[in-house]
Amino acid sequence: MPDAKALLEKIEALPAERIAEIEDFVEFIAIREQERSLTRAATETSKSAFAAIWENPEDSVYDAA
């Protein structure tokens, strides 16, 4: 894992406008990660509901493909 203290020192050495860019980028990454987390949670939650639809004898011929 990268050294957070070293990263902070590098960021602090930058001009204010670059720090603002970094802050925007970090916010973007955080939002993207939150969206991915919600997507994973929704996928896990819906698995059992869809299993009854996807796992049936009528469609088993498609599973062999």
TILO-823487 format. One line per 4 residues: number of its first residue (from 1); their letters; for each residue x, y, z of C-alpha. Coordinates in steps of 0.5 Angstrom, whole numbers, padded with zeros to 4 digits, m for minus. Layout:
N
NUM	a	X/Y/Z; ... $
***
This chain:
65
1	mpda	0000/0000/0000; 0003/0007/m0002; 0005/0011/0004; 0000/0016/0005 $
5	kall	0004/0021/0009; 0009/0021/0003; 0003/0023/m0002; 0001/0028/0003 $
9	ekie	0007/0031/0003; 0008/0031/m0005; 0001/0034/m0005; 0002/0040/0000 $
13	alpa	0008/0042/m0005; 0004/0043/m0011; 0001/0050/m0012; m0006/0051/m0010 $
17	eria	m0010/0050/m0017; m0007/0043/m0017; m0009/0041/m0011; m0016/0043/m0013 $
21	eied	m0015/0039/m0019; m0013/0033/m0014; m0019/0034/m0010; m0024/0034/m0015 $
25	fvef	m0021/0027/m0018; m0021/0024/m0011; m0028/0026/m0010; m0029/0023/m0017 $
29	iair	m0026/0017/m0015; m0030/0016/m0009; m0037/0017/m0012; m0035/0012/m0017 $
33	eqer	m0033/0007/m0012; m0040/0009/m0008; m0043/0007/m0015; m0040/0001/m0016 $
37	sltr	m0041/m0001/m0009; m0049/0000/m0010; m0048/m0004/m0016; m0045/m0010/m0013 $
41	aate	m0050/m0009/m0007; m0056/m0009/m0012; m0053/m0015/m0016; m0052/m0019/m0009 $
45	tsks	m0059/m0017/m0007; m0063/m0019/m0014; m0059/m0026/m0015; m0064/m0030/m0011 $
49	afaa	m0070/m0027/m0014; m0067/m0028/m0021; m0065/m0035/m0020; m0072/m0037/m0020 $
53	iwen	m0073/m0035/m0027; m0066/m0036/m0029; m0065/m0043/m0026; m0071/m0047/m0029 $
57	peds	m0071/m0054/m0033; m0074/m0051/m0039; m0068/m0046/m0040; m0063/m0052/m0038 $
61	vyda	m0062/m0053/m0046; m0058/m0046/m0046; m0054/m0048/m0040; m0050/m0053/m0044 $
65	a	m0048/m0048/m0050 $
***
